[in-house]
Every structure is written in C-alpha cells, then in structure tokens.
Amino acid sequence: MPDPGRSLPPHPSPEQQRKQAKELLRDLRAGSPAALARFRRHLPDKPRLTLADAQFVLAREHGFANWAALNSHVEQADGEVTPAMLAAVHRAFASRDAGAIRTALLRNPAARGRINAPVFPFNAPALVHFAGTGDVAVVDALLDAGADPDRRSEWWAGGFHPLHVATGEVADRLLRAGATPDACAAANLDRPDLLARMLDTDPARVHERGGDGQTPLHFARSTEVADLLLSRGADIDARDVDHRATPAQWMLDRTRGAARYDLARHLVSRGASADVFLAAALGMADALRTMLENDPSLLDLRTGRGEYGAIPPSSAHIYQWTIGAGRSPLQTAAQFGQEEALAAMRPFASPRQRFVAACAAARADEARQLLREHPTLVAELAPDERRALPDAAWAADVPIVELMLELGFDPATPGQDGGTALHCAAWVGSLGATRAVLRDPRGRALIAARDPSHGSTPLGWCVHGAMNSGHPADDYPAIARALLEAGARPDPGWEAAPAPVRDVIRDFAAA
C-alpha cells in the first residue's frame, strides 16, 4: 500500500522519479537497512534486486500498480488534467457502467495511473469499493486498467482486501487475477478447506485482523467455518476495532431472513454473549425478562447513541448498520418479528416507549390508541425519540414516515448529519418518503432548509445521494423533479450529478 510518509511533489517529472529509483538501489547496495526495508515491504521474497525492482517499489510507495502507471501519472500531472476530465471520470464511476468506466479510464491516463489510489469512501481503492457489488463487468474493467487485486483500503482500523467483500463470480475473477486470500478472506469466501490449511501452517492466524479490524470469525458465512475457527481457539466475543462489535452482532443485517441471521443464533448457542439488542433481534424472551428485571432502563437505549454511538477514534457500534439507526430494544424486536420478545418487554415499558415502538413498527392502530389515551405523548417525546421520523426517512420506511407525520412528529427534527426528514428521504433515494414529507405543509416548508453539517438543501442531498449513496438510482430523477416542482433551486455543483438527475435539473431550469 502507499507509504503515508511519501508523496509526489507538486510538479513531478519522469527524470526526477528515475533519479530517485537509482538512488534507492544505490542505497540498498551500500547496505542501508532503511532501503532494504523499503524493498522488502513490497518484494518480501525476491532474492536479486535490480533497478526495475527499485522503480516498482517507488511506484507502490506512491500508490500506483507499477512503474508504467506512475510514469503515466507524472506525464499527465503538469496542467493536463482538466476539471472536465475529472468530472467525466467521476460520472463514469457514479454510473457503475463498465463501458463508461473503461472509456473514461482510456481517455484519462492520469486517472488510470491512480487506479489503486485510496480515493473512494473509507480510503478504498476502486477495486475494493466495487468488489462487493457483484458486478463482474466493472471489476473486469478495473483489472484491465491495472487495478491491483491485492490492494487493500487504507482504513485506520484495518484495511479491506478485495476478497474481504467479494463473493461468487467476482471472487472467482479476483482469484484468477492473482488475488491472495488471507484468513479473513478464506472465511468470507466460505472456504473451510483453505482456512484449515492456513491454520495448520500458522495457528495464530485464527486471530488475524482484516477490514475494520475484524477477525476471521466476523467474516464467517457458515457454521462449518465458524465451528472450525472456534475449534482452533477463536474468541467468540472478539470486538472489531472500528465498531466495537462481536461477530454475532455483525451478522444480524436488519431482518430474520438475512443470510447470516441463523449463524448469529448459532454463535449464541455456542456461548457468545447477547446484549439487549441482540437478545431482542434473536427473540430471547427469557433472557430479556431477566435483563429488564435487573435494569428496566435498558429500554431507553438506542442504536447509534450513547455507548452504542461513535467513541472516537472508532465509529458507531455496528448496530447502526445491522439493525438501523436510533432503534430501541422494543423497535428491534418488532423489526425482527419477535412477538414473544415484545410481549416479554412490554410490562417494563412506559406508554411513551410503547408509542414510539408502535410508530416505528407501523402498528398504526396501537399507536393511535396510545395517543388517544395519552394525548400529550408526542409533546413529551425525548430528542432521541423525536428523531424517529428522520431516521425512518433515512431507512426509506414510507409507511412509518406517513404514520409519524399523521400523528404529529415534526419533519424538521434533525436526523443524520442534522438533515431533516426531507433531506434524509432525498439522500437515500426514497421517492415515496420524499412525497410523503412534501405532502405535509410542515415538510414542504423545508424545501430550502440547509443542514448544519454540509450547508446543503434537500435537492443538494438528492444530487449527492445519487452520486454516492450506493442505493438504486431509479428514483433520484423523480425525487429531483418533485423537489424542483416544490420550489427547490439547485446549488452549484449539480452538473456533476449522474446524467438522469442532471438532465432533470437542466430541463427544469430551461423551462
């Protein structure tokens, strides 16, 4: 991976790079330990080192696949990369169209030379970013452009290898391209045979750390792999570095039908610890009664908040993603369809807690009845509970958004990054949630509101979401049109949006 202590000067030249490679080789031959360490970081086993190897090391230190890629970048670096070129490359990647990506990289040598640079979210190179999408054509385009199948992301908590996120045909393609699996990759690929051979050779690899600082057990996809790892000494409650979460907590993925849900239950049966959220998701009614008898305040906990929120340098607990943002234990049980768990918790819950849980589960009759019995419930909600509306918009839960608006929740309540419910619905690409908020006069009044984190409007969030959210792109043009018809005005930078959204904004401005 690139050396964070080394960077190209503002105006690099090919001659300068060739000179540095020669100096590196000269230092090696003079017996410099530092020079030897630089070579061995990228060429650990090569017995005889040459000038070509020095050039390769220099290229890798700067984040390039090889010497040719570094030279291509250097030759383009002196004023030849225009904003239009960069915008074309950005649009191609945002489109996820393999043909467009191939064309953009072919026409822009500078971008091709940086194919392994950590320019995608979470300091990921392009191949790591796209390997988890299942799109073999895009992965082929990146490999053909020189993407390194072993280049990891440069995330502080632990870099993701492409094989940490790839499955199926994409994983097969990466392996054919020369990708080298580690223990975490073997677990993710569900290859107990490969994993067993690794552990036979080096038993300590059972504790190996991969992306986000996860262990191989975090990556397991089958009971066979999980049991193999446990038999070799894996810590069943090991916490990853970035999200402070155990393997079982990573495996929920929002629904009982998720691929690894049953594996989470298996780990608990093998002795994994279960907190109130995991117990609610798995339907552990007896365990929940015991927990709440000891501490009823557990029902006030929320995913993504307090001890489950961000604790720098780590991000929020993994429940933010595997359950959802702002969920209570009651909401979690409802989300996972655990009626017995809900029944076990209700005697410990206040009317306010039951009301929020009913709203978040779209139990309209129950929520309306509670509001009739306690007319001041909405006014009495705590800030975390009021945030349930923008969180529902962020989750694209249209029936829940509609119910909460009906019952008096305020769409201006700050949610993700301080955005209103309209911001959140627009960013995730939910046309239904966007229309629901716009139908409410209070929501329509938010059309020009700017969030406190980015200073952007709901239309700005729509443009940014279309480019970066990873959600299906089909609804973004219609969302942009709905916002424009409600009075939105585009901010500078909308031209970088994917073509369908860009065309809607341009056509509206021209009308």
Secondary structure, DSSP 8 states (H G I E B T S, - for coil): ---TT----SS--HHHHHHHHHHHHHHHHTT-HHHHHHHHHH-SS-SS--HHHHHHHHHHHTT-SSHHHHHHHHHHTTT---HHHHHHHHHHHHHT-HHHHHHHHHH-HHHHHTTTSS-BGGGB-HHHHHHTTT-HHHHHHHHHTT--TT-----TT----HHHH--HHHHHHHHHTT----HHHHHHTT-HHHHHHHHHH-GGGGG---GGG--HHHH--SHHHHHHHHHTT--TT---TTT---HHHHT-TTSTTSTTHHHHHHHHHTT----HHHHHHHT-HHHHHHHHHH-GGGGG--TTSGGGS-BTTB-S-THHHHT-TT--HHHHHHHTT-HHHHHHHGGG--HHHHHHHHHHTT-HHHHHHHHHHSTTHHHH--HHHHTHHHHHHHTT-HHHHHHHHHHT--TTS--GGG--HHHHHHHHT-HHHHHHHHHSHHHHTTTT---TTT---HHHHHHHHHHHS-S-STTHHHHHHHHHHTT----TTGGGS-HHHHHHHHHHHH-
